[in-house]
């Protein structure tokens, strides 16, 4: 049994220790009981307290949702993981006949990551904060890398590339004839009754939300001497690679349903959980899921996310059947390390 006061006190102390504007989390124990908590504020200049139900950007946790959509299409017989990009989007890539859906999901396609490519002399990701009034269709993002040589033969290595998840979004829309917003709503949000989770079509956040803060340069390549406020974000830059909006409680509702086999077939879950070596000996990667190995040898399954103003991670600890999702309205903060330290602190007496 977990002491709610201990969770609350630990979250507050971590917020102070790491000097965070706000930290929001949901812990689920082995009995299935949820412990939603938040500490800090929605806005530095305001006294309004952060609430665990507040809207927050979750960054690359979006990739678990996209992977789930693709695997649901596989379960419906709409797509095979061995089909190539060219079979859905002919001619969009120079090497589209050699890259499979599975390899896109695994980050083993060899494609360069479009977010680090130049657009008018500026890295693409920087336009998320500097070009709020421009629209960047997914086709335009893929054009940035479409004719580049692959970094390796598809399937032979791991290289985290947001380009693959933009292509997966395009494939999902092409196969269904529906928008990603519609697919998220129909296949995940409505069935799970998620009230504050949505795939955004505008740059602002729905109220109530926590303002994001960044201590990174706008192109995310270095630390900044000043903290900057991030209110709006050009979501077309990140689209199906990381634009989802949610909160820790609803992210965890989704992850619990997924890992307990309520969304996908057993075969698709087995595919998703085939973890292969990544670029860090402590990480491996399946289909839209990381497997983390921490310093004490414990393992967790989930995904982290980082986007202008926010860092997030969702974790499932199979050895004790517990879940933890943490979102901080500041970046960079090393949220995976913070989350695991929180978990160890809260559960050390169990």
C-alpha positions as CSV (number, residue, x, y, z in Angstrom):
1,X,0.0,0.0,0.0
2,X,1.3,3.4,-0.9
3,X,1.0,6.4,1.4
4,X,-0.6,9.3,-0.5
5,X,1.0,11.8,1.8
6,X,4.4,10.3,1.0
7,X,3.7,10.7,-2.8
8,X,2.6,14.3,-2.2
9,X,5.6,15.2,-0.1
10,X,8.0,13.5,-2.5
11,X,6.6,15.3,-5.5
12,X,6.9,18.7,-3.7
13,X,10.4,18.0,-2.6
14,X,11.5,17.0,-6.1
15,X,9.9,20.1,-7.5
16,X,12.0,22.2,-5.1
17,X,15.2,20.1,-5.6
18,X,15.2,20.5,-9.3
19,X,13.7,24.1,-9.3
20,X,10.9,23.2,-11.6
21,X,7.9,25.5,-12.4
22,X,5.6,22.5,-12.1
23,X,5.7,18.7,-12.1
24,X,2.6,16.6,-12.7
25,X,2.4,12.8,-12.3
26,X,0.3,9.7,-11.9
27,X,1.4,6.6,-10.1
28,X,-0.6,3.4,-10.4
29,X,0.2,0.6,-7.8
30,X,-0.1,-3.1,-8.4
31,X,-3.7,-3.2,-7.2
32,X,-4.7,-0.7,-9.9
33,X,-5.2,2.3,-7.6
34,X,-4.1,5.7,-9.1
35,X,-2.2,8.4,-7.3
36,X,-2.4,11.6,-9.3
37,X,-0.3,14.4,-7.9
38,X,1.0,17.8,-9.0
39,X,3.3,20.4,-7.5
40,X,4.2,23.9,-8.6
41,X,2.3,26.4,-10.8
42,X,0.8,26.7,-14.3
43,X,2.6,29.9,-14.8
44,X,5.7,31.3,-13.0
45,X,4.0,34.8,-12.6
46,X,0.8,33.3,-11.3
47,X,-0.2,31.6,-8.1
48,X,-2.5,29.2,-9.9
49,X,-1.5,25.7,-8.8
50,X,-0.7,23.1,-11.4
51,X,-3.4,20.3,-11.5
52,X,-2.6,16.8,-12.7
53,X,-5.6,17.1,-15.1
54,X,-4.2,20.2,-16.8
55,X,-3.4,20.1,-20.5
56,X,0.3,19.5,-21.3
57,X,2.3,18.7,-24.4
58,X,3.7,15.2,-24.2
59,X,6.1,15.2,-27.1
60,X,7.3,11.8,-28.3
61,X,5.0,9.9,-26.1
62,X,2.8,10.5,-29.2
63,X,4.8,7.7,-30.9
64,X,3.2,5.1,-28.7
65,X,-0.2,6.3,-29.9
66,X,0.9,6.3,-33.6
67,X,2.4,2.8,-33.3
68,X,-0.9,1.6,-31.7
69,X,-2.9,3.1,-34.6
70,X,-0.7,1.3,-37.2
71,X,-0.9,-2.0,-35.3
72,X,-4.7,-1.7,-35.0
73,X,-4.7,-1.3,-38.8
74,X,-2.6,-4.4,-39.0
75,X,-5.1,-6.2,-36.8
76,X,-7.9,-5.1,-39.2
77,X,-6.0,-6.5,-42.2
78,X,-5.4,-3.0,-43.7
79,X,-1.6,-3.0,-43.5
80,X,1.3,-5.4,-43.2
81,X,4.4,-4.4,-41.3
82,X,6.5,-5.8,-44.1
83,X,5.0,-3.5,-46.8
84,X,7.2,-0.8,-48.0
85,X,6.8,3.0,-47.9
86,X,6.6,3.1,-51.7
87,X,3.5,0.7,-51.7
88,X,1.5,3.5,-49.9
89,X,3.3,6.7,-50.9
90,X,4.9,6.0,-54.3
91,X,7.9,8.1,-55.1
92,X,7.9,10.1,-51.8
93,X,11.4,8.8,-50.9
94,X,14.4,8.0,-53.0
95,X,14.7,4.7,-51.2
96,X,11.0,4.1,-50.5
97,X,11.0,0.6,-52.0
98,X,13.6,-0.6,-49.4
99,X,12.0,0.7,-46.2
100,X,9.2,-1.2,-44.4
101,X,6.6,-0.1,-42.0
102,X,8.2,-2.2,-39.3
103,X,11.5,-0.4,-39.8
104,X,9.8,3.0,-39.5
105,X,8.3,1.9,-36.2
106,X,11.6,0.6,-35.0
107,X,13.7,3.7,-36.0
108,X,15.7,1.3,-38.1
109,X,14.9,2.8,-41.5
110,X,18.2,4.7,-42.1
111,X,16.3,7.9,-42.7
112,X,17.8,11.2,-41.6
113,X,15.9,13.1,-38.9
114,X,14.1,16.0,-40.6
115,X,13.9,18.2,-37.5
116,X,17.7,18.9,-37.7
117,X,17.6,19.8,-41.4
118,X,17.9,23.4,-42.5
119,X,14.9,25.4,-43.7
120,X,15.9,28.9,-44.9
121,X,19.1,28.7,-42.9
122,X,17.4,27.6,-39.7
123,X,17.0,24.1,-38.3
124,X,13.5,22.8,-38.9
125,X,12.7,22.3,-35.2
126,X,13.4,26.0,-34.5
127,X,10.5,27.0,-36.8
128,X,8.2,25.4,-34.2
129,X,8.7,28.6,-32.1
130,X,9.8,31.1,-34.7
131,X,7.2,30.5,-37.5
132,X,3.9,30.3,-35.7
133,X,1.8,31.5,-38.6
134,X,3.3,29.2,-41.3
135,X,1.9,25.8,-42.2
136,X,4.3,22.9,-42.7
137,X,2.4,20.0,-44.3
138,X,3.9,16.6,-43.6
139,X,4.9,16.3,-47.3
140,X,7.1,19.4,-47.0
141,X,8.8,17.9,-43.9
142,X,9.6,14.7,-45.7
143,X,10.9,16.6,-48.7
144,X,13.8,17.8,-46.5
145,X,15.2,14.2,-46.3
146,X,13.6,12.5,-49.3
147,X,16.6,12.6,-51.6
148,X,19.3,12.2,-49.0
149,X,21.4,9.0,-48.8
150,X,20.3,6.6,-46.1
151,X,22.5,6.6,-43.0
152,X,22.7,2.8,-43.1
153,X,21.0,-0.2,-44.8
154,X,17.4,-0.4,-43.5
155,X,17.0,-2.9,-40.7
156,X,20.7,-3.1,-39.8
157,X,21.0,-0.4,-37.2
158,X,19.1,1.9,-34.8
159,X,18.9,5.7,-35.3
160,X,16.1,7.7,-33.7
161,X,14.4,9.5,-36.5
162,X,11.2,11.6,-36.3
163,X,11.0,11.3,-40.1
164,X,9.7,7.7,-39.8
165,X,6.8,8.7,-37.6
166,X,5.8,11.6,-39.9
167,X,5.6,8.9,-42.7
168,X,3.6,6.6,-40.5
169,X,1.1,9.4,-39.9
170,X,0.8,9.9,-43.7
171,X,0.4,6.2,-44.3
172,X,-2.4,6.0,-41.6
173,X,-4.2,8.9,-43.3
174,X,-3.7,7.4,-46.8
175,X,-5.0,4.0,-45.8
176,X,-8.0,5.2,-43.8
177,X,-9.0,8.3,-45.8
178,X,-9.4,10.0,-42.4
179,X,-7.3,12.6,-40.6
180,X,-5.0,11.7,-37.7
181,X,-7.2,13.7,-35.4
182,X,-10.2,11.6,-36.4
183,X,-8.3,8.3,-36.0
184,X,-7.0,9.2,-32.6
185,X,-10.5,10.2,-31.5
186,X,-12.3,7.1,-33.0
187,X,-9.8,4.4,-32.1
188,X,-8.2,5.6,-28.8
189,X,-9.7,8.7,-27.2
190,X,-13.4,7.8,-27.3
191,X,-13.1,4.1,-26.4
192,X,-10.9,5.0,-23.4
193,X,-13.1,8.0,-22.5
194,X,-10.1,10.4,-22.4
195,X,-11.5,13.9,-21.8
196,X,-8.3,15.9,-21.9
197,X,-6.3,14.2,-24.6
198,X,-6.3,15.4,-28.2
199,X,-4.3,15.7,-31.3
200,X,-4.1,19.5,-31.9
201,X,-4.9,21.3,-35.1
202,X,-4.1,24.7,-33.7
203,X,-1.0,26.1,-32.1
204,X,-2.5,27.0,-28.7
205,X,-3.4,24.8,-25.8
206,X,-6.9,24.3,-24.5
207,X,-7.6,25.6,-21.0
208,X,-6.7,24.7,-18.3
209,X,-3.1,24.3,-19.3
210,X,0.4,24.8,-17.9
211,X,2.7,27.2,-19.7
212,X,5.9,25.6,-20.9
213,X,9.4,27.0,-20.1
214,X,12.6,26.3,-21.9
215,X,16.3,26.6,-20.9
216,X,17.4,25.5,-24.3
217,X,18.2,27.4,-27.4
218,X,15.3,27.6,-30.0
219,X,16.9,24.9,-32.1
220,X,17.3,22.6,-29.0
221,X,21.0,22.1,-29.6
222,X,22.4,23.8,-26.6
223,X,21.5,25.2,-23.2
224,X,20.4,28.9,-22.9
225,X,21.5,31.4,-20.3
226,X,17.9,32.5,-19.9
227,X,14.6,30.7,-19.4
228,X,12.0,31.4,-22.1
229,X,8.2,31.1,-21.9
230,X,6.6,28.8,-24.5
231,X,2.9,29.6,-24.9
232,X,2.1,28.5,-28.4
233,X,3.9,26.0,-30.7
234,X,3.7,25.4,-34.4
235,X,2.3,21.9,-34.1
236,X,2.6,21.2,-37.9
237,X,6.4,21.0,-37.5
238,X,6.1,18.0,-35.2
239,X,2.8,16.5,-36.2
240,X,2.7,12.7,-35.6
241,X,6.2,12.7,-34.3
242,X,5.2,14.5,-31.1
243,X,2.2,16.9,-31.1
244,X,-0.2,15.1,-28.8
245,X,-1.6,17.0,-25.8
246,X,-2.7,15.1,-22.7
247,X,-1.9,14.8,-19.0
248,X,-0.3,12.1,-16.8
249,X,-3.6,10.5,-15.8
250,X,-4.9,10.0,-19.3
251,X,-1.5,9.0,-20.8
252,X,-1.4,6.3,-18.1
253,X,-5.0,5.3,-18.8
254,X,-3.9,4.6,-22.4
255,X,-0.7,2.9,-21.5
256,X,-2.4,0.6,-19.0
257,X,-5.1,-0.4,-21.6
258,X,-2.4,-1.0,-24.2
259,X,0.0,-3.1,-22.0
260,X,-2.9,-5.1,-20.5
261,X,-3.9,-6.2,-24.0
262,X,-7.2,-4.2,-24.3
263,X,-6.3,-2.4,-27.6
264,X,-4.3,-4.8,-29.8
265,X,-4.2,-8.5,-30.6
266,X,-1.8,-10.7,-28.8
267,X,0.2,-11.0,-32.0
268,X,0.5,-7.2,-32.4
269,X,1.5,-6.9,-28.7
270,X,4.3,-9.4,-29.3
271,X,5.4,-7.4,-32.3
272,X,5.4,-4.2,-30.3
273,X,7.5,-5.8,-27.5
274,X,10.2,-7.3,-29.6
275,X,13.0,-5.0,-28.2
276,X,16.2,-4.7,-30.2
277,X,19.4,-2.9,-29.3
278,X,19.3,0.9,-29.6
279,X,22.1,3.5,-29.5
280,X,22.5,3.2,-25.7
281,X,23.3,-0.1,-23.9
282,X,20.7,0.8,-21.3
283,X,17.9,1.2,-23.8
284,X,16.3,-1.1,-26.4
285,X,13.4,-0.3,-28.7
286,X,10.4,-2.2,-30.0
287,X,7.6,-0.7,-32.1
288,X,7.0,2.7,-30.5
289,X,8.2,1.6,-27.1
290,X,11.5,1.9,-25.2
291,X,12.8,-0.7,-22.8
292,X,14.9,1.0,-20.1
293,X,17.4,-0.7,-17.8
294,X,18.3,1.4,-14.8
295,X,21.5,1.5,-12.8
296,X,20.1,-0.9,-10.2
297,X,19.2,-3.5,-12.9
298,X,15.4,-2.9,-12.8
299,X,13.7,-2.5,-16.2
300,X,10.7,-0.4,-17.3
301,X,8.8,-0.2,-20.6
302,X,7.5,3.1,-22.0
303,X,8.6,6.2,-23.8
304,X,10.0,9.7,-23.1
305,X,9.2,13.0,-24.8
306,X,10.8,16.3,-25.1
307,X,9.4,19.3,-26.9
308,X,9.8,23.1,-26.5
309,X,8.7,23.8,-22.9
310,X,7.9,20.3,-21.7
311,X,9.5,17.0,-20.9
312,X,7.6,13.8,-20.2
313,X,8.0,10.1,-19.6
314,X,5.6,7.1,-19.1
315,X,7.0,3.9,-17.5
316,X,5.7,0.5,-16.6
317,X,7.7,-1.5,-14.1
318,X,6.9,-5.2,-14.9
319,X,8.7,-6.6,-11.8
320,X,6.2,-4.9,-9.5
321,X,3.3,-4.2,-12.0
322,X,3.4,-0.5,-11.3
323,X,3.0,2.5,-13.7
324,X,4.4,6.0,-13.5
325,X,3.9,9.0,-15.8
326,X,5.6,12.3,-15.2
327,X,5.3,15.6,-17.1
328,X,7.3,18.7,-16.3
329,X,6.5,22.1,-17.8
330,X,10.2,22.9,-18.5
331,X,12.9,21.4,-20.6
332,X,15.6,20.1,-20.5
333,X,15.3,18.5,-17.1
334,X,16.4,14.8,-17.6
335,X,12.9,13.6,-16.9
336,X,13.6,9.9,-17.1
337,X,16.2,10.2,-14.3
338,X,13.8,12.3,-12.2
339,X,10.9,9.9,-12.7
340,X,13.0,6.8,-11.7
341,X,14.3,8.6,-8.7
342,X,10.8,9.5,-7.7
343,X,9.7,5.9,-8.2
344,X,12.5,4.6,-6.0
345,X,11.8,7.2,-3.3
346,X,8.1,6.5,-3.2
347,X,8.3,2.7,-3.3
348,X,11.4,2.0,-1.2
349,X,9.4,0.8,1.8
350,X,7.2,-1.5,-0.2
